[in-house]
């Protein structure tokens, strides 16, 4: 039993250390997000595997748990699809085309980089000039599906989800640091 517990912790430790090595990528994403929020942009979040992660991210930005931190505009897109000729892969792209402004940000969340609907959403957002952030898992994608690609380096779906939660908590916290830093200049 202790060997299984040790391995469970080791999987998380490896993924956490890999994330810590990506500090410059996280800082770059936070800097760009803070600039967009300062210009009045909103964060549009979507993902595969149910909307709970996207909803969690939007709630974090809209309802800060730390007293004195401002709410930042964010919305989570639904995976509900009413059909049409475009197909399921277009669900987020359709929403982005109708809801996004040029100062906005789009965050796509997927366990790996193969989700057609998340990829199309990010591609559409990039085409419209949004700042794009991809949270993915596994290995670094061969292409760059977003301006900022933050990878939970694990093949374990539970560990990927845990690292994604850490990533978006870091994004929330550090975006505020950048916003506050600019306000004091």
Backbone as a printed PyTorch tensor [residue, N CA C, xyz], in Angstrom:
tensor([[[  0.8260,  -1.1930,   0.0000],
         [  0.0000,   0.0000,   0.0000],
         [  0.8690,   1.2550,   0.0000]],

        [[  1.9010,   1.2780,   0.8170],
         [  2.7360,   2.4800,   0.8750],
         [  3.4330,   2.7360,  -0.4630]],

        [[  3.7100,   1.6710,  -1.2160],
         [  4.3090,   1.8540,  -2.5420],
         [  3.3250,   2.5470,  -3.4860]],

        [[  2.0530,   2.1740,  -3.4300],
         [  1.0340,   2.8110,  -4.2680],
         [  0.8570,   4.2750,  -3.8860]],

        [[  0.8760,   4.5590,  -2.5960],
         [  0.7510,   5.9440,  -2.1360],
         [  1.9590,   6.7490,  -2.6100]],

        [[  3.1320,   6.1690,  -2.4870],
         [  4.3500,   6.8580,  -2.9290],
         [  4.3120,   7.1690,  -4.4160]],

        [[  3.8360,   6.2300,  -5.2160],
         [  3.7420,   6.4570,  -6.6590],
         [  2.6980,   7.5170,  -6.9810]],

        [[  1.5900,   7.5360,  -6.2530],
         [  0.5590,   8.5610,  -6.4770],
         [  1.1410,   9.9530,  -6.2290]],

        [[  1.9060,  10.0910,  -5.1640],
         [  2.5460,  11.3740,  -4.8810],
         [  3.6230,  11.6940,  -5.9180]],

        [[  4.3570,  10.7020,  -6.3590],
         [  5.4250,  10.9180,  -7.3420],
         [  4.8530,  11.4260,  -8.6680]],

        [[  3.7030,  10.8780,  -9.1060],
         [  3.0780,  11.3550, -10.3500],
         [  2.7340,  12.8390, -10.2420]],

        [[  2.2130,  13.2300,  -9.1170],
         [  1.8530,  14.6340,  -8.9070],
         [  3.0860,  15.5100,  -8.7790]],

        [[  4.1050,  14.9990,  -8.1240],
         [  5.3420,  15.7440,  -7.9470],
         [  6.0090,  16.0110,  -9.2930]],

        [[  6.0660,  15.0040, -10.1590],
         [  6.6800,  15.1860, -11.4840],
         [  5.9310,  16.2530, -12.2750]],

        [[  4.6080,  16.1720, -12.2760],
         [  3.8020,  17.1420, -13.0280],
         [  3.9300,  18.5410, -12.4230]],

        [[  3.9590,  18.6300, -11.1160],
         [  4.1040,  19.9270, -10.4530],
         [  5.4550,  20.5630, -10.7300]],

        [[  6.5100,  19.7570, -10.7000],
         [  7.8490,  20.2940, -10.9860],
         [  7.9590,  20.7410, -12.4430]],

        [[  7.3360,  20.0040, -13.3420],
         [  7.3410,  20.4110, -14.7520],
         [  6.6110,  21.7360, -14.9190]],

        [[  5.5140,  21.9210, -14.2100],
         [  4.7870,  23.1860, -14.2640],
         [  5.6440,  24.3210, -13.7110]],

        [[  6.3240,  24.0850, -12.6160],
         [  7.1800,  25.1160, -12.0170],
         [  8.2940,  25.5330, -12.9780]],

        [[  8.7320,  24.6250, -13.8280],
         [  9.7650,  24.9520, -14.8100],
         [  9.2250,  25.8520, -15.9210]],

        [[  7.9120,  25.9420, -16.0380],
         [  7.2760,  26.7620, -17.0710],
         [  6.9570,  28.1730, -16.5780]],

        [[  7.6890,  28.6650, -15.6070],
         [  7.3870,  29.9510, -14.9890],
         [  7.3120,  31.0780, -16.0180]],

        [[  8.2060,  31.1030, -16.9850],
         [  8.1900,  32.1850, -17.9880],
         [  6.9420,  32.1230, -18.8570]],

        [[  6.4700,  30.9190, -19.1570],
         [  5.2370,  30.7800, -19.9370],
         [  4.0420,  31.3030, -19.1520]],

        [[  4.0100,  30.9990, -17.8670],
         [  2.9110,  31.4550, -17.0140],
         [  2.9570,  32.9750, -16.8700]],

        [[  4.1400,  33.5270, -16.6590],
         [  4.2880,  34.9800, -16.5380],
         [  3.8380,  35.6660, -17.8250]],

        [[  4.2120,  35.1340, -18.9660],
         [  3.8060,  35.7190, -20.2430],
         [  2.2970,  35.7260, -20.4110]],

        [[  1.6520,  34.6270, -20.0530],
         [  0.1920,  34.5520, -20.1490],
         [ -0.4510,  35.5710, -19.2080]],

        [[  0.0440,  35.6630, -17.9980],
         [ -0.5240,  36.6040, -17.0150],
         [ -0.3480,  38.0460, -17.4600]],

        [[  0.8050,  38.3640, -17.9830],
         [  1.0680,  39.7360, -18.4540],
         [  0.0860,  40.1030, -19.5700]],

        [[ -0.0870,  39.2010, -20.5330],
         [ -0.9930,  39.4780, -21.6500],
         [ -2.4430,  39.5510, -21.1870]],

        [[ -2.8250,  38.6680, -20.2640],
         [ -4.1920,  38.6970, -19.7510],
         [ -4.4570,  39.9950, -18.9900]],

        [[ -3.5240,  40.4140, -18.1520],
         [ -3.7010,  41.6500, -17.3860],
         [ -3.8740,  42.8470, -18.3270]],

        [[ -3.0940,  42.8790, -19.4010],
         [ -3.2130,  43.9750, -20.3680],
         [ -4.6010,  43.9850, -20.9970]],

        [[ -5.1300,  42.8170, -21.3150],
         [ -6.4690,  42.7330, -21.9110],
         [ -7.5390,  43.1550, -20.9060]],

        [[ -7.4230,  42.7100, -19.6700],
         [ -8.3990,  43.1220, -18.6570],
         [ -8.3550,  44.6450, -18.4610]],

        [[ -7.1600,  45.2200, -18.4430],
         [ -7.0400,  46.6770, -18.2840],
         [ -7.7230,  47.4240, -19.4270]],

        [[ -7.7460,  46.8330, -20.6120],
         [ -8.3950,  47.4680, -21.7700],
         [ -9.9000,  47.2020, -21.8040]],

        [[-10.4000,  46.4810, -20.7940],
         [-11.8320,  46.2040, -20.7440],
         [-12.2360,  44.8650, -21.3150]],

        [[-11.2730,  44.0120, -21.6120],
         [-11.5790,  42.7030, -22.1660],
         [-12.1500,  41.7530, -21.1270]],

        [[-12.7520,  40.7000, -21.6310],
         [-13.2970,  39.6430, -20.7680],
         [-12.6380,  38.3200, -21.1320]],

        [[-12.6830,  37.4060, -20.1870],
         [-12.1480,  36.0620, -20.3860],
         [-13.2900,  35.1370, -20.7670]],

        [[-13.1520,  34.4600, -21.9000],
         [-14.1410,  33.4870, -22.3660],
         [-13.4900,  32.1110, -22.2380]],

        [[-14.0960,  31.2450, -21.4300],
         [-13.4880,  29.9590, -21.1020],
         [-14.3640,  28.8290, -21.6240]],

        [[-13.7340,  27.7970, -22.1650],
         [-14.4720,  26.6360, -22.6690],
         [-13.5720,  25.4150, -22.6170]],

        [[-14.1960,  24.2480, -22.6460],
         [-13.3970,  23.0350, -22.6190],
         [-14.2160,  21.7920, -22.8470]],

        [[-13.5050,  20.7130, -23.1080],
         [-14.1740,  19.4280, -23.2740],
         [-14.2510,  18.7160, -21.9330]],

        [[-14.9730,  17.6460, -21.8780],
         [-15.0870,  16.8900, -20.6340],
         [-16.0240,  17.5240, -19.6300]],

        [[-17.0580,  18.1590, -20.1050],
         [-17.9810,  18.8280, -19.1920],
         [-17.5420,  20.2510, -18.9460]],

        [[-18.4450,  21.0890, -18.5800],
         [-18.1540,  22.4940, -18.4140],
         [-17.6540,  22.8750, -17.0420]],

        [[-17.4420,  21.9080, -16.1540],
         [-17.1180,  22.2700, -14.7760],
         [-15.8190,  23.0460, -14.6540]],

        [[-14.7790,  22.6820, -15.3920],
         [-13.5260,  23.4270, -15.3130],
         [-13.7030,  24.8370, -15.8560]],

        [[-14.3730,  24.9690, -16.9880],
         [-14.6000,  26.2920, -17.5600],
         [-15.4120,  27.1450, -16.5920]],

        [[-16.4440,  26.5730, -16.0050],
         [-17.2650,  27.3130, -15.0480],
         [-16.4420,  27.6960, -13.8220]],

        [[-15.5810,  26.8040, -13.3560],
         [-14.7340,  27.0840, -12.1960],
         [-13.8090,  28.2640, -12.4820]],

        [[-13.1960,  28.2780, -13.6690],
         [-12.2990,  29.3740, -14.0230],
         [-13.0710,  30.6920, -14.0350]],

        [[-14.2290,  30.7010, -14.6900],
         [-15.0240,  31.9340, -14.7770],
         [-15.4140,  32.4280, -13.3860]],

        [[-15.8090,  31.5240, -12.5150],
         [-16.1830,  31.9130, -11.1510],
         [-14.9820,  32.4910, -10.4120]],

        [[-13.8220,  31.9020, -10.5830],
         [-12.6130,  32.4150,  -9.9120],
         [-12.3740,  33.8700, -10.2830]],

        [[-12.5030,  34.2020, -11.5540],
         [-12.2350,  35.5680, -11.9950],
         [-13.3740,  36.5170, -11.6260]],

        [[-14.6100,  36.0550, -11.6800],
         [-15.7700,  36.9090, -11.4150],
         [-16.0370,  37.1340,  -9.9250]],

        [[-15.7070,  36.1600,  -9.1020],
         [-16.0130,  36.2300,  -7.6730],
         [-14.7490,  35.9490,  -6.8660]],

        [[-13.8520,  36.9210,  -6.7840],
         [-12.5870,  36.6780,  -6.0810],
         [-12.8150,  36.3570,  -4.6020]],

        [[-12.0890,  35.3660,  -4.1330],
         [-12.2410,  34.9330,  -2.7450],
         [-11.3790,  35.7640,  -1.7910]],

        [[-10.4530,  36.5140,  -2.3290],
         [ -9.5810,  37.3320,  -1.4990],
         [-10.1670,  38.7380,  -1.4280]],

        [[-10.4310,  39.2070,  -0.2300],
         [-11.0190,  40.5260,  -0.0220],
         [-10.1210,  41.5870,  -0.6380]],

        [[-10.7420,  42.5070,  -1.3410],
         [-10.0110,  43.6110,  -1.9320],
         [ -9.5790,  43.3910,  -3.3680]],

        [[ -9.6930,  42.1700,  -3.8700],
         [ -9.3390,  41.9040,  -5.2640],
         [-10.5630,  42.1900,  -6.1250]],

        [[-10.3850,  42.9010,  -7.2270],
         [-11.5370,  43.2100,  -8.0640],
         [-12.0080,  41.9920,  -8.8570]],

        [[-13.2960,  41.9540,  -9.0920],
         [-13.8470,  40.9390,  -9.9880],
         [-13.4080,  41.2910, -11.4040]],

        [[-13.0590,  40.2840, -12.1680],
         [-12.6620,  40.4750, -13.5560],
         [-13.6770,  39.7520, -14.4400]],

        [[-14.1020,  40.3710, -15.5340],
         [-15.1710,  39.7930, -16.3470],
         [-14.7570,  38.4810, -17.0100]],

        [[-15.5720,  37.4670, -16.7940],
         [-15.3080,  36.1450, -17.3610],
         [-16.6250,  35.4230, -17.5730]],

        [[-16.6440,  34.5790, -18.5820],
         [-17.8250,  33.7840, -18.8940],
         [-17.3850,  32.3970, -19.3400]],

        [[-18.1290,  31.3980, -18.9250],
         [-17.8710,  30.0200, -19.3540],
         [-18.8820,  29.6570, -20.4360]],

        [[-18.3920,  29.1130, -21.5300],
         [-19.2690,  28.6900, -22.6120],
         [-19.8250,  27.3070, -22.3260]],

        [[-21.0510,  27.1110, -22.7180],
         [-21.7250,  25.8310, -22.5460],
         [-21.3750,  24.8980, -23.6960]],

        [[-21.4530,  23.6150, -23.4320],
         [-21.2650,  22.6300, -24.4890],
         [-22.5890,  22.2510, -25.1410]],

        [[-23.6570,  22.8970, -24.7320],
         [-24.9530,  22.6130, -25.3400],
         [-24.9170,  23.0250, -26.8000]],

        [[-25.4090,  22.1790, -27.6400],
         [-25.3810,  22.4370, -29.0780],
         [-26.7510,  22.1480, -29.6340]],

        [[-27.2790,  23.1270, -30.3200],
         [-28.6230,  22.9830, -30.8590],
         [-28.6340,  22.3840, -32.2500]],

        [[-27.4800,  21.9930, -32.7380],
         [-27.4180,  21.3630, -34.0510],
         [-26.9720,  22.3320, -35.1090]],

        [[-27.4600,  22.1340, -36.2770],
         [-27.0640,  22.9750, -37.3930],
         [-26.1010,  22.2320, -38.2900]],

        [[-25.7660,  22.8860, -39.3640],
         [-24.9190,  22.2570, -40.3770],
         [-23.4470,  22.2230, -40.0060]],

        [[-23.0580,  22.9870, -39.0060],
         [-21.6390,  23.1250, -38.6980],
         [-21.0520,  21.9270, -37.9530]],

        [[-21.8340,  21.2360, -37.1630],
         [-21.3300,  20.0880, -36.4270],
         [-20.8050,  20.4440, -35.0520]],

        [[-20.6380,  19.4380, -34.2330],
         [-20.2200,  19.5910, -32.8380],
         [-18.8670,  20.2770, -32.6930]],

        [[-17.9670,  20.0670, -33.6320],
         [-16.6290,  20.6660, -33.5290],
         [-16.6730,  22.1860, -33.5830]],

        [[-17.7640,  22.7570, -34.0450],
         [-17.8830,  24.2080, -34.1890],
         [-18.5400,  24.8880, -32.9930]],

        [[-18.8880,  24.1280, -31.9570],
         [-19.6690,  24.6910, -30.8620],
         [-19.0180,  25.9200, -30.2350]],

        [[-17.7410,  25.8430, -29.8660],
         [-17.0900,  26.9690, -29.2060],
         [-16.7580,  28.0690, -30.2030]],

        [[-16.3640,  27.6940, -31.4070],
         [-16.0800,  28.6810, -32.4470],
         [-17.3260,  29.5270, -32.7260]],

        [[-18.4750,  28.8910, -32.7670],
         [-19.7400,  29.5980, -32.9950],
         [-19.9670,  30.6340, -31.8910]],

        [[-19.8060,  30.2180, -30.6470],
         [-19.9810,  31.1370, -29.5180],
         [-18.9720,  32.2860, -29.5690]],

        [[-17.7170,  31.9670, -29.8600],
         [-16.6670,  32.9880, -29.9300],
         [-17.0200,  34.0280, -30.9870]],

        [[-17.4480,  33.5750, -32.1520],
         [-17.7970,  34.5200, -33.2240],
         [-18.9110,  35.4720, -32.7940]],

        [[-19.8020,  35.0150, -31.9110],
         [-20.9480,  35.8310, -31.5220],
         [-20.7570,  36.6180, -30.2200]],

        [[-19.8370,  36.1930, -29.3640],
         [-19.6940,  36.8230, -28.0510],
         [-18.4150,  37.6270, -27.8690]],

        [[-17.4030,  37.3680, -28.6740],
         [-16.0740,  37.9180, -28.4000],
         [-15.8550,  39.2770, -29.0330]],

        [[-15.0640,  40.0970, -28.3320],
         [-14.5640,  41.3630, -28.8430],
         [-13.0530,  41.2830, -28.9720]],

        [[-12.4730,  42.2100, -29.6870],
         [-11.0460,  42.1290, -29.9890],
         [-10.1440,  42.2500, -28.7570]],

        [[-10.6280,  42.8300, -27.6590],
         [ -9.8130,  42.9380, -26.4380],
         [ -9.9560,  41.7270, -25.5240]],

        [[-10.7560,  40.7550, -25.9160],
         [-11.0560,  39.5990, -25.0680],
         [ -9.9490,  38.5450, -25.1070]],

        [[-10.1010,  37.5770, -24.2190],
         [ -9.2120,  36.4220, -24.1370],
         [-10.0550,  35.1610, -24.2460]],

        [[ -9.4950,  34.1320, -24.8580],
         [-10.1660,  32.8410, -24.9390],
         [ -9.2600,  31.7840, -24.3260]],

        [[ -9.8040,  31.0360, -23.3640],
         [ -9.0560,  29.9530, -22.7290],
         [ -9.7510,  28.6310, -23.0480]],

        [[ -9.0270,  27.7470, -23.7230],
         [ -9.5330,  26.4180, -24.0330],
         [ -8.8670,  25.3910, -23.1460]],

        [[ -9.6850,  24.5180, -22.5440],
         [ -9.1720,  23.5090, -21.6050],
         [ -9.4800,  22.1280, -22.1530]],

        [[ -8.4360,  21.2990, -22.2470],
         [ -8.5990,  19.9360, -22.7570],
         [ -7.5370,  19.0420, -22.1290]],

        [[ -7.9090,  17.7930, -21.8940],
         [ -6.9480,  16.8400, -21.3080],
         [ -5.7530,  16.6080, -22.2050]],

        [[ -5.9650,  16.7230, -23.5000],
         [ -4.8630,  16.6320, -24.4550],
         [ -5.1500,  17.6540, -25.5450]],

        [[ -4.3590,  17.7080, -26.5380],
         [ -4.5420,  18.7520, -27.5510],
         [ -5.3440,  18.2700, -28.7510]],

        [[ -6.1000,  17.1840, -28.5920],
         [ -6.7940,  16.6150, -29.7450],
         [ -8.2780,  16.9670, -29.8220]],

        [[ -8.8120,  17.7240, -28.8920],
         [-10.2280,  18.0630, -28.9050],
         [-10.5290,  19.0040, -30.0780]],

        [[-11.3230,  18.5340, -31.0200],
         [-11.6470,  19.3290, -32.2080],
         [-12.3920,  20.6040, -31.8420]],

        [[-13.3230,  20.5320, -30.8990],
         [-14.1120,  21.7120, -30.5540],
         [-13.2580,  22.7690, -29.8420]],

        [[-12.3420,  22.3460, -28.9650],
         [-11.4640,  23.2960, -28.2770],
         [-10.4920,  23.9080, -29.2730]],

        [[ -9.9140,  23.0910, -30.1490],
         [ -8.9910,  23.6080, -31.1640],
         [ -9.6770,  24.6260, -32.0700]],

        [[-10.8770,  24.3110, -32.5370],
         [-11.6010,  25.2330, -33.4240],
         [-11.9530,  26.5230, -32.6880]],

        [[-12.3170,  26.4180, -31.4160],
         [-12.6070,  27.6190, -30.6410],
         [-11.3920,  28.5110, -30.5280]],

        [[-10.2390,  27.9200, -30.2190],
         [ -9.0020,  28.6940, -30.0990],
         [ -8.5830,  29.2760, -31.4510]],

        [[ -8.7140,  28.4900, -32.4940],
         [ -8.3560,  28.9570, -33.8380],
         [ -9.2250,  30.1510, -34.2490]],

        [[-10.5090,  30.0580, -33.9870],
         [-11.4260,  31.1510, -34.3080],
         [-11.0770,  32.3940, -33.4960]],

        [[-10.7940,  32.1950, -32.2040],
         [-10.4410,  33.3190, -31.3310],
         [ -9.1680,  34.0070, -31.8220]],

        [[ -8.1790,  33.2270, -32.1920],
         [ -6.9290,  33.8120, -32.7110],
         [ -7.1940,  34.6280, -33.9670]],

        [[ -8.0330,  34.0730, -34.8300],
         [ -8.3620,  34.7610, -36.0740],
         [ -9.0570,  36.0890, -35.8440]],

        [[ -9.7440,  36.2230, -34.7270],
         [-10.4400,  37.4590, -34.3840],
         [ -9.5740,  38.4100, -33.5550]],

        [[ -8.3300,  38.0030, -33.2730],
         [ -7.4150,  38.8660, -32.5430],
         [ -7.4570,  38.7360, -31.0380]],

        [[ -8.1400,  37.7250, -30.5210],
         [ -8.1730,  37.5130, -29.0790],
         [ -6.8330,  36.9670, -28.6080]],

        [[ -6.5090,  37.1920, -27.3680],
         [ -5.3860,  36.5250, -26.7220],
         [ -5.8730,  35.1160, -26.3900]],

        [[ -5.1250,  34.0990, -26.7900],
         [ -5.5730,  32.7210, -26.5780],
         [ -4.6540,  31.9810, -25.6280]],

        [[ -5.2860,  31.1820, -24.7550],
         [ -4.5730,  30.3860, -23.7640],
         [ -5.1090,  28.9630, -23.8540]],

        [[ -4.2220,  27.9980, -24.0000],
         [ -4.6140,  26.5900, -24.0260],
         [ -4.0650,  25.9050, -22.7810]],

        [[ -4.9490,  25.2240, -22.0460],
         [ -4.5390,  24.3410, -20.9600],
         [ -4.7410,  22.9330, -21.4760]],

        [[ -3.6540,  22.1970, -21.5610],
         [ -3.7200,  20.8520, -22.1120],
         [ -2.9210,  19.9000, -21.2290]],

        [[ -2.9220,  18.6450, -21.5860],
         [ -2.1960,  17.6540, -20.8090],
         [ -1.3650,  16.7640, -21.7190]],

        [[ -0.5820,  15.9000, -21.1010],
         [  0.2680,  14.9920, -21.8730],
         [  1.5460,  15.6840, -22.2840]],

        [[  1.8720,  15.5340, -23.5540],
         [  3.0790,  16.1480, -24.1010],
         [  2.7470,  17.4950, -24.7310]],

        [[  3.7700,  18.2800, -24.9270],
         [  3.6220,  19.5690, -25.6140],
         [  3.0310,  19.3080, -27.0040]],

        [[  1.9830,  20.0400, -27.4010],
         [  1.4230,  19.8390, -28.7400],
         [  2.4620,  20.1590, -29.8080]],

        [[  2.3900,  19.4460, -30.9210],
         [  3.3470,  19.6770, -32.0130],
         [  3.1770,  21.0670, -32.6130]],

        [[  1.9460,  21.5090, -32.6910],
         [  1.7000,  22.8630, -33.1820],
         [  1.3560,  23.7500, -31.9940]],

        [[  1.1620,  25.0010, -32.2220],
         [  0.8140,  25.9510, -31.1560],
         [ -0.6610,  26.3000, -31.3100]],

        [[ -1.5500,  25.6090, -30.5910],
         [ -2.9720,  25.8930, -30.7550],
         [ -3.4060,  27.2220, -30.1480]],

        [[ -2.4990,  27.9040, -29.4380],
         [ -2.8430,  29.1670, -28.7840],
         [ -1.5850,  30.0130, -28.6140]],

        [[ -1.7960,  31.2790, -28.2820],
         [ -0.6630,  32.1620, -27.9990],
         [  0.1280,  31.6630, -26.7980]],

        [[ -0.6010,  31.1650, -25.8070],
         [  0.0090,  30.6640, -24.5780],
         [ -0.4690,  29.2340, -24.3670]],

        [[  0.4640,  28.2870, -24.3620],
         [  0.1390,  26.8690, -24.1760],
         [  0.7510,  26.4270, -22.8590]],

        [[ -0.1150,  26.0430, -21.9150],
         [  0.3280,  25.5920, -20.5970],
         [ -0.0510,  24.1290, -20.4610]],

        [[  0.9660,  23.2760, -20.2920],
         [  0.7860,  21.8340, -20.3630],
         [  0.9440,  21.1890, -18.9890]],

        [[ -0.0400,  20.3910, -18.6220],
         [  0.0810,  19.5150, -17.4450],
         [  0.7640,  18.2470, -17.9470]],

        [[  2.0220,  18.1040, -17.6450],
         [  2.8140,  17.0090, -18.2100],
         [  2.5770,  15.7080, -17.4390]],

        [[  1.4930,  15.0650, -17.8260],
         [  1.1100,  13.7860, -17.2390],
         [  0.1580,  13.0960, -18.2110]],

        [[  0.0860,  11.7850, -18.1130],
         [ -0.8990,  11.0330, -18.8860],
         [ -2.0690,  10.6080, -18.0080]],

        [[ -1.9880,  10.9000, -16.7260],
         [ -3.0240,  10.5340, -15.7630],
         [ -4.0940,  11.6290, -15.7540]],

        [[ -5.3320,  11.3110, -16.1750],
         [ -6.3790,  12.3360, -16.2390],
         [ -6.6160,  13.0550, -14.9130]],

        [[ -6.5020,  12.3680, -13.8020],
         [ -6.7030,  13.0070, -12.4950],
         [ -5.5980,  14.0230, -12.2170]],

        [[ -4.3680,  13.6750, -12.5300],
         [ -3.2450,  14.5850, -12.3040],
         [ -3.3530,  15.7860, -13.2490]],

        [[ -3.7440,  15.5450, -14.4940],
         [ -3.9190,  16.6530, -15.4480],
         [ -4.9390,  17.6410, -14.8980]],

        [[ -6.0570,  17.1350, -14.4150],
         [ -7.0900,  18.0270, -13.8620],
         [ -6.5530,  18.8060, -12.6660]],

        [[ -5.8170,  18.1440, -11.7800],
         [ -5.2610,  18.8150, -10.6090],
         [ -4.2690,  19.9040, -11.0120]],

        [[ -3.4420,  19.6330, -12.0030],
         [ -2.4770,  20.6360, -12.4620],
         [ -3.2070,  21.7850, -13.1520]],

        [[ -4.2530,  21.4850, -13.9180],
         [ -5.0370,  22.5560, -14.5360],
         [ -5.6360,  23.4870, -13.4730]],

        [[ -6.1410,  22.9040, -12.3940],
         [ -6.6790,  23.7360, -11.3080],
         [ -5.5760,  24.6410, -10.7580]],

        [[ -4.4000,  24.0970, -10.5620],
         [ -3.2700,  24.9040, -10.0860],
         [ -2.9420,  26.0080, -11.0890]],

        [[ -2.9500,  25.6770, -12.3750],
         [ -2.6280,  26.6800, -13.4020],
         [ -3.6190,  27.8300, -13.3570]],

        [[ -4.9130,  27.5340, -13.3520],
         [ -5.8240,  28.6720, -13.4120],
         [ -5.9040,  29.4280, -12.0950]],

        [[ -5.5690,  28.7940, -10.9930],
         [ -5.4470,  29.5570,  -9.7510],
         [ -4.2230,  30.4840,  -9.8220]],

        [[ -3.1240,  29.9970, -10.3760],
         [ -1.9440,  30.8400, -10.5710],
         [ -2.2530,  32.0010, -11.5140]],

        [[ -2.9410,  31.7150, -12.6070],
         [ -3.2880,  32.7680, -13.5580],
         [ -4.1000,  33.8510, -12.8610]],

        [[ -5.1090,  33.4460, -12.1060],
         [ -5.9410,  34.4200, -11.4040],
         [ -5.0980,  35.2790, -10.4600]],

        [[ -4.2930,  34.6220,  -9.6520],
         [ -3.4930,  35.3430,  -8.6600],
         [ -2.4940,  36.2970,  -9.3120]],

        [[ -1.7800,  35.8040, -10.3230],
         [ -0.7260,  36.6110, -10.9210],
         [ -1.2570,  37.6850, -11.8650]],

        [[ -2.4110,  37.4710, -12.4780],
         [ -3.0350,  38.5350, -13.2660],
         [ -3.3030,  39.7270, -12.3540]],

        [[ -3.7710,  39.4640, -11.1530],
         [ -4.0040,  40.5490, -10.1960],
         [ -2.6930,  41.2460,  -9.8200]],

        [[ -1.6250,  40.4910,  -9.6870],
         [ -0.3220,  41.1010,  -9.3780],
         [  0.0680,  42.0630, -10.5010]],

        [[ -0.1150,  41.6550, -11.7530],
         [  0.2280,  42.5250, -12.8810],
         [ -0.6890,  43.7430, -12.9410]],

        [[ -1.9640,  43.5440, -12.7000],
         [ -2.9030,  44.6700, -12.7150],
         [ -2.5520,  45.6620, -11.6060]],

        [[ -2.2970,  45.1670, -10.4090],
         [ -1.9470,  46.0420,  -9.2850],
         [ -0.6100,  46.7320,  -9.5270]],

        [[  0.3470,  46.0210, -10.0990],
         [  1.6510,  46.6170, -10.3900],
         [  1.5420,  47.7760, -11.3530]],

        [[  0.7010,  47.6380, -12.3530],
         [  0.4970,  48.7110, -13.3300],
         [ -0.2130,  49.8960, -12.6940]],

        [[ -1.1200,  49.6250, -11.7510],
         [ -1.8570,  50.6980, -11.0950],
         [ -0.9430,  51.5550, -10.2190]],

        [[  0.1700,  50.9860,  -9.7580],
         [  1.0860,  51.7100,  -8.8680],
         [  2.2120,  52.3980,  -9.6310]],

        [[  2.1700,  52.3810, -10.9460],
         [  3.2270,  53.0370, -11.7460],
         [  2.9240,  54.4800, -11.9580]]])
